[in-house]
Amino acid sequence: MVYITRKEHFNAAHKLNCLQWSDAQNEKEFGKCANANWHGHNYDLWVTVKGEPDPNTGFIINTQLLSKIVKGVITEKLDHRNLNLDIDLGGLQPSSENLAIWIWNTLRPHIPVGELHSIKLQETENIYVEYFG
């Protein structure tokens, strides 16, 4: 089994808050992420596909095609968006964890060859999440 990863990038804003909680409780739980005026991140996204290389091309998946798919299905929808207002996460917090699951579920049906192995979503230089389906 061989794994190939494509890295993409997008910028998005969000706010973490629980509507049932007071502002004080939200600030205690989420800190700066509960800022009433939102905040943004420069996200890096790694998409890893696994499989066996094609005997003719040597590719699991053509990385130019993978980039086109990720951009068309994911980053063009998320880039410069408000994750709370513009993206339907089914009522879930727009945390990196939930966003990685959303990316997986949105992207998986569009991978034409190989198999989606993982999503790595880096929110800051110190925080990233990985999701393996």
N, C-alpha and C positions, 0 to 999 in steps of 0.2 A: 504494500500500500504506500502510495506517495501522496504528499500533501503540498499544495501550492496556495500561497496567500497573496492577496491583492490588498493594498492599502489605499483608502480614500479619505476624504476630509470634508467636514461641514461645520457650520457655525449655527448655533441655535440658542434660544433663551427658554428659561422655564422658572417655575417657582414651586417649591415643595411646601404644601400645607394641607392640613386636614380640616375640612370645612366645619366639622363638628367641634373642633377645639378652639380655644381662645387664642388671640394673638400671642399672648405670653407663653402658652403651652406649645404653639407652633414654633416660636422662636427658641424655646428651650430644646425641642426635639431636632429641629432642622437648622438652627443657627442662621447664618447669612443666606442660606438657600430658601428661607421663608420671606425674604425681602419683598415687601408689598409692591415694589416697582420692578420686580423680576431681576434676573441676572443671566449672563450668558456664558457659554463655553465654546472653545474651539476643539471640537471632537475629532479624534482620529479613529477610523474604523478599519479593522482588518477582517477580511472575509477569507476563510480557508475552505478549500474544496479538496476532497480526497478521492483517489481512484487509481486506476492503472493507466499509464501513458498509452496513448494511441500508437500503434506500431508505425504508422506512416508519418505523423507529425511529431511524435515524442511528447505531446501535450496531454495532460489530464483534461484541461480546458484551456482554450486560447485566452490568455490574460487580457488581451484587448477586448474580446467579447465579454469577459467577466467584468471588466471596468465599465463597459457600456451598460451592462445589465444593472450593476450596482448604482451607477449614476442615475439611470432612468427610473429605477424602481425605488431607490432609497434616498440618495443624497439630494436629488432635485426636489424631493418632497419635504426634506428636513432642513435644507440649507436656508439660513436666514429666516427661520420660522419660530413661532412661539409654540413650544411643545404642549403647553396647557390648552391653548386655544385653537391651534391649527391642525393638530394630529389627534386622531381618535385612538386613544389607548384603552378604550373600554372602561373609562372611569378610574383607571389606575393612576397612581402618582407617576409623573414623568421622570422617575429616577433612572439612572443608567442601567440598573438591573432590568426594569420593565421595558426600557427602550431597546435593550439588546434582544429581549424576547420578541418584541414587536418586529424588529429588523429581521430576525430569523424567520418568523412566521410569514412576513411579507415577501422575503427574498426567496425562500426555499422553493416555491413552485416554479420559479423562473430559471433555476439552474438546469441547463439542458443536458449536461453530461457530468459524470462524476457524481459526487454526493456532498452536499453542504456538511462540513465537519464542525466549524465553529465560527462564532462571531466574537471579536474582541473589540470593545468600545472603550476608548480612553477619554475620560472627562477632563482630567488635569494631569500634570506631569507625575502626580503621586497616586492617582486613582484610576483604575480600569476594572472592567468586568469582562468575564469570558462566559459564553453560553454555548453549550454543546447540544442543544435540542432536548 
